[in-house]
Amino acid sequence: MSAVRVYPNDVSLAQAAAEWVVQCSAEAIEQHGTFNLALSGGSTPRRTFELLADEDHVGRIDWQRTYVFWGDERCVPPDHPESNYRMARQALLDHVPIPAEQIYRMQGELTPQIAADVYERILRAHFLTVRGKLPDTTFDLVLLGLGSDGHTASLFPGTDALSITTRWSTANHVPQLDTWRLTLTFPCINAASHVAFLVSGENKAQRLRQVIHGETADAELPAHLVQPRQGKLVWLVDEAAASAL
Ligand code: 6PG
């Protein structure tokens, strides 16, 4: 079951997304004492991250009980301009009182499969600790973006990571970009309590329509394979992205 919420522009979309993060954090901490969040990469979420660090939001999240992970990462060092971690640090994490040991970046500077194996162990150990047993749920909230080719996280059309059924994180070779990426897998994402796509811009409109209406084969449209087993899926989009719905 997914809901599509349309906002006038990218600013109101970011404001709604920041409110959604605050709401999910309060629900999670009330339910089980921690808020386990996976951040998306790319450019769309930056404004949302900046809002979460501003005076209207920063005090409304219990950062001492918050654990931050990533949905995907480029295979670059953490200070590289393309690093999703670097963007989130600059926009959000350097400006909120979250304990450094509660920030779990994907180590893009390592050999891809080693980095993925390290992250797999971190995820399994973390959710064993915070959930008391290996859960059938993972994150309280996963933030995702939508690529104009239908990818999400670093789950790109036609790549090997789409077919993973057990691991929660993996290295994924992306021929389209001639590069390796690190990404959460569908088993991990679809075990989340909440998944929120943030989609902005006319250039996503056709793809968004295809994903929402399931118009294209799943392997060509990885975002359509985000179907939380028990969690809730919401699409937070602006009018430009929704213009073909
Ligand atoms: C990444 C992202 C990726 C992103 C989409 C949308 O590392 O690039 O995780 O999945 O969310 O490509 O990117 P934009 O928000 O820049 O359009």
Boltz pocket constraint, residues with backbone or C-beta under 6 A from the ligand:
constraints:
  - pocket:
      binder: B
      contacts: [[A, 40], [A, 41], [A, 42], [A, 43], [A, 44], [A, 45], [A, 71], [A, 72], [A, 73], [A, 74], [A, 84], [A, 144], [A, 145], [A, 146], [A, 147], [A, 148], [A, 151], [A, 152], [A, 153], [A, 154], [A, 198], [A, 200]]
      max_distance: 6.0
